[in-house]
Structure formats: structure tokens, C-alpha cells
Amino acid sequence: MANDDFESMYSIEFDSAPGHMREAGEIEHFLGAFGRTPNGGLIVTTSGQAYIHRDLIFTLVARLKLPAMYYERSFVTAGGPDVIWV
């Protein structure tokens, strides 16, 4: 296999849309808008707000059918949908 073929098979391209959300309404608004973007996914980084609002995040991720990655195993064991622990 040519090197170019190998690289194209295992490369991804992404744009980031950082969202600094502190309240439930901000989370719902941001994820609702983001969820309408095709081929999107969510990476939840470490924050107290993410932990406090994790049930809301789970609900929105499931409703919007977004793949999601979480920063902590507790998100996985709490039953987050489409979970990947990194």
C-alpha cells in the first residue's frame, strides 16, 4: 500500500467550536445549534460545570444522536450515551 493511501485511511479533519457554558440554558442552546451540524461530535473536557450538568449533557447527546467523548470514567459508568472514555 502506498504511503498516501495509508495516511488518507487513518486521518481525520475537524473544526472545533469551543463552548464556555455555565448554565443549563446555555448548554441546551449551544448543543441544540451544534447538533444540527452534520457529522458532528462532542468532546467534553474537564470542568465542574460539565460534571454538574452531566445528566443534561447525556439527555441532549442522546436526543441529538451525537457521538461523545468524556474526560472521566464516571461519565461512562453513569450511563452516558455513545460513550468513549479517553
TAMOBEL-V178098 format. One record per pair of residues at least 6 apart in sequence whose ideal C-beta (glycine too) atoms are under 6 Angstrom apart, sorted by sequence separation. I is the first residue (numbers start at 1). J is the second residue. D is the distance in Angstrom with one decimal. If there is no record, write none. Layout:
I	J	D
I	J	D
This chain:
21	27	4.6
34	40	6.0
44	50	5.1
61	68	4.8
76	83	4.5
21	30	5.6
76	85	4.7
19	30	4.3
73	85	5.3
68	82	5.5
67	82	5.0
69	84	4.5
69	86	5.4
62	81	4.3
61	81	5.4
58	80	4.9
42	66	5.0
46	71	4.6
27	53	5.7
41	67	4.3
42	68	4.3
43	69	4.8
44	70	4.9
45	71	5.5
22	49	5.6
27	56	5.9
31	60	4.6
35	64	3.4
35	66	5.9
24	56	5.6
